[in-house]
Amino acid sequence: MDAPYVPTLYGAVGIGLLAWGVVTFAVDGLTPAPWALFVGCAALVCAGVYLYTTRRGKFVVWEKLLDQLALRGDERVLDLGCGRGAVLLAAARRLPDGRAYGVDLWRSQDQSGNDPAATERNAQAEGVADRIELHTADMTQLPFESNQFDVVVSSLALHNISDPAGRTSAIEEAVRVLRPGGRLVVADIRNTRQYGAELERLGMRSLTRRAAGARMWWSGPWIPTTVVCGTKSR
């Protein structure tokens, strides 16, 4: 689960306020404050939307994004901040003659159960363990030579770099390891204008920036996911 503390907080607020309203009515015979009922219900709805996105919605969106790449099946794909493998394994399923590489620092605050062993188990369950390779590495200093990958993807990872200069370094590294003509797909909840500007500065072409849609709302439309795509110049 992405940022597990978020739905936990929403759920605690929602249940707490609704429970307070019920107890107030049952014990004191007082009508609960309308605002408490509204906020409590809204918090539970937000928790539900968040859980749908992290459990189902993001997978649907990434299936479509990967389909749009129309991979041949022999490419080398790099996933920045791969976590437990949601995007990494979806890419690997499309690579019978290729290989999917994942890098991460494996921090549990970014994703519950974030551990390379968990990713390996998921790969075994998906039948693609022989198509993936995991690396413990910082996105701002990738352990790969330049011009190595046909596709670089990243899902909800770059925003975890709090320093703007660090995010710039991560974008520069992503472009560096792409082969000429290689494609980049980044989905994130913030800083996507910066990503687009950096990619333009680096000479990437066919740049697009678009909303991922309601399936990747993180509690509601006020926290949407935006997808940035580009192709490295030949």
Stockholm file with secondary structure:
# STOCKHOLM 1.0

chainA/1-234         MDAPYVPTLYGAVGIGLLAWGVVTFAVDGLTPAPWALFVGCAALVCAGVYLYTTRRGKFVVWEKLLDQLALRGDERVLDLGCGRGAVLLAAARRLPDGRAYGVDLWRSQDQSGNDPAATERNAQAEGVADRIELHTADMTQLPFESNQFDVVVSSLALHNISDPAGRTSAIEEAVRVLRPGGRLVVADIRNTRQYGAELERLGMRSLTRRAAGARMWWSGPWIPTTVVCGTKSR
#=GR chainA/1-234 SS CBSTHHHHHHHHHHHHHHHHHHHHHHHHCCCCCHHHHHHHHHHHHHHHHHHHIIIIIHHHHHHHHHHHHTCCSCCEEEEETCTTSHHHHHHHTTCTTSEEEEEECCCTTTBTTCCHHHHHHHHHHHTCGGGEEEEECCTTSCSSCSSCEEEEEEESCGGGCCSHHHHHHHHHHHHHHEEEEEEEEEEESSCHHHHHHHHHHTTCEEEEEEECCGGGCSSSTTSCCEEEEEECCC
#=GC SS_cons         CBSTHHHHHHHHHHHHHHHHHHHHHHHHCCCCCHHHHHHHHHHHHHHHHHHHIIIIIHHHHHHHHHHHHTCCSCCEEEEETCTTSHHHHHHHTTCTTSEEEEEECCCTTTBTTCCHHHHHHHHHHHTCGGGEEEEECCTTSCSSCSSCEEEEEEESCGGGCCSHHHHHHHHHHHHHHEEEEEEEEEEESSCHHHHHHHHHHTTCEEEEEEECCGGGCSSSTTSCCEEEEEECCC
//
